[in-house]
Amino acid sequence: MKWATGSADPCHRAVSPGLMAALLEHSREGVVVCDADGVVTLANPAAVRLAPRLEPGLPLPAPLDSVLSAPEARVVTHDGRQIQVRAEELGEGRIAWYLTAETSRRTEFLLEAARRLAASLNPHRCARAAAELGTRFLCDAAVVFLPPASGRRIEWIRVVPGRSGPDEGAVPAAAAAEVPGLTDALAGLREDVAGRQDPGGTPDWLLPEGFGPVGHLLVLPLPGNSVSAGALVLARRAGRPSFDEDDQGMAYDLATRAGAAISAACLFRDQSTVNGILTGDLLPPDLPEIEGMRLAGRLRASQQAGAIGGDFYDVYLPESGPVERPPLVILGDVCGKGARAAVLAGQVRHSLRTLLLMESRPERLLELLNRSLLASPSPHSYVTLILAALRTAPGGHVQVDLAVAGHPPPLVLRRDGTVEEVAVRGSLLGALQKISLWPATVDLAPGETCLLYSDGITEAFGGPSGREMFGEERLRRALASCAVMPVDALVERLEQLSTDWLRGGQQDDRALLAVRAGRGASR
Amino acid sequence: MIPDLPAAARRYLELIGRADEEGAVGLVVSLLDEGVPAEDVLLRVIATSQRRVGELWESDEWPVAREHGATKVSERAVAAVGAHVRPAPSRGRVVVACADGEYHALPAHIVTEVLRLRGWHADFLGASVPGPQLITYLHREGPDVVALGCTLATRLPRAHALIAACQAVGVPVLAGGAGFGADGRYARLLGADAWAPTADAAADRLASGLPSFPSAREGAARVGGEEYVYLTRHRAELVSRVAATLKEAHTPEGGHDDDLGYIADYLIAAMYVHDASLFTDYVTWTCGVLLARKVPAEFVVLALSVFRDVLNDCPRAQALLSEGVAAAQMCSAARQQRRAFDAGHAPFSG
């Protein structure tokens, strides 16, 4: 113990009775003192909280009285609560007991298992969590085997404390069969409820070099959604105690919980793989390099997790075939939002790809699309669309042949920074038998830009007051301020201004596609 | 011969200032070919020049369009470095993302490339990643760590939600970017598992090892509060009222309505993290930026005073605004002193 220097009589100067009482009062460790007759003379608040039957003036209650003075603490159960008790002789027959609450290993395990295994929907992360829980509470090395997702190799994740991270690998089924009981466990079968296996049969590859001989081995199936979610192998080094009944119970719990977590994660993985394949074609395409011009596009879906929606754009490069045509870009908006709208948008993009094999005139293409939408079995197949054929012209110019069906007309950013709306319009697709179109052609000098956009941009509500529409005028001004930017910066800036305007408010799908004549920035 | 990197950075700045993508990409590739380590090209040429771009915008020497153009070219240059030098991944998997609503993607992009150079399998999700998209990614790909960038303190509430969401699915978060404070104090407050001020520091921090799972936390972080909620809900009305009052007062040389919006956002962010210096630092900075645009600090003093008058039911906000007024007055006084000093030293003044 240390005292302040200069105290002549440390026991009396440094620790007055008042200070001593305060120290005991605030100690988190319970302190109990008994006299030589075993009668409690002092019990601080922490001690009374842990053992409510303690009462100064009465004898020390059982089972505290059974703890003899020793440097090692013992765990006793008092009123159903586990308490760590250490006794110390103070001289003159007096004895002090120091009490702390014992959180049982099992409670701690259950809390930690719940926290870690409920978190992720990724099979590998779940497997790693299970292995780490194994080594933290039960064993010296834990290996989780995952059921083969594809092919015949079985993936494993191994955790051995003291190594920098988990090791991972994959083995063929034949190698897995070398681990005693693993083939059965992977099939969901258990010979022994506890999963005990002969440690002598452990193959070398199962554990890292230098691990030493295995003394005790548990191999347990991970129960899944009626099919196996893999297997769990727990190993203790030779010389360590064997897995007792408590350990076996905990291992069983761990396997059950890990199995549930891994199988849910596998289910999510399989569904998101299918989802990815199905939605892959609905995402906007990467924009190609086209000689003599630059394209940039941005699409934000209102439903953020899916990243797909009713706004769309696409590019159709010329193909060798009977129809000669320049590159074509489209931007459109399907009535509705989310997956349902995205499916129709995908159909429109695909129909157009097919039509382009036989037809290249924009007006004619829109008429054919209209007929196909009218014939569509799904109701409300309304689509607005801009179709732009991009012809390069002498002097780095680009001629844009535009046909618009019920869509806001494109804007053109001239070299001097002025912004014009193209006088082009036409009726919505999918509503009327006969559509009317007034097409137009725009000439872009090098550095000039034609911007196609969806009404999600101009009809965004927000702004300083939160209730104002972004509007076409604001879009024109924003576009005018982008004259010196590269075209991809231009599109990104417009999207950013629109997102800032929305301030996280209710969003519609938003699409932007810009075509700039020539290469490089306009200046 | 070792190329002169400061000179290369100056040349690079000139090229991106003209949005000369081919020139800028050509320069960084030639530096790599001359043997300059890729990390130096990223940090000492590209990142250094981009910091200068920010300063040039602040001092109104470059219009915002030029700044955007330059930044876009730098994005291409960073990608070109990544395409040129790509070591095989030998370490764990990191996903780099920007907070929702955060459009300053370049710093995060540079972090991604530095991590790749150091052997991490790093994926970059781009600017403004919506939370659900990031969490879906975490479940699908199972990275070891999320590196979350936040350059503007006004995004801290959203960054906080993202940190909590990542940790809830069991992935630890390394926070970075000026938004978390120069000393990372907001990263700690919002419960990030680690913080790094720069791209190379982020790589060092990851190399020293992060826990495989976010540590359990006792209780919630002390953030937000009643007035924070009130201000967040009524931000639009507040800004409209302040704008209307300023108009009635016929402020002679006023700032833009956007400036009032930013003031409100920083006020709200400061209330969220309970830190007045977040607000006063912003006030001092914005006085400088506005001054460069011929808007005097008196405009900020006036605007903050109007905010304070309007928010008469919010004592905490009013206290913050008073500190902001004091900071703006200091800027105004410093300028007047300088003016007096300049006048006194003008030749033949009298």
Interface residues (C-beta under 8 A of the other chain):
Chain A: R115 R116 A119 S120 L121 N122 P123 H124 R125 R128 A129 E132 S164 G165 P166 A265 F268 R269 S272 Q304 A305 A307 G463 P464 S465 G466 R467 S481 C482 A483 V484 M485 P486 D488 A489 E492 R493 Q496 T499 G504 G520 A521 R523
Chain B: R18 A19 D20 E21 E22 V64 A65 R66 H68 G69 T71 K72 V73 G92 D100 G101 Y103 A127 S128 P130 G131 P132 Q133 T136 L138 H139 R140 E141 G142 D144 R158 A168 V169 G170 V171 G209 S212 F213 A216 R235 A236 E237 V239 S240 A243 D257 D258 L260 G261
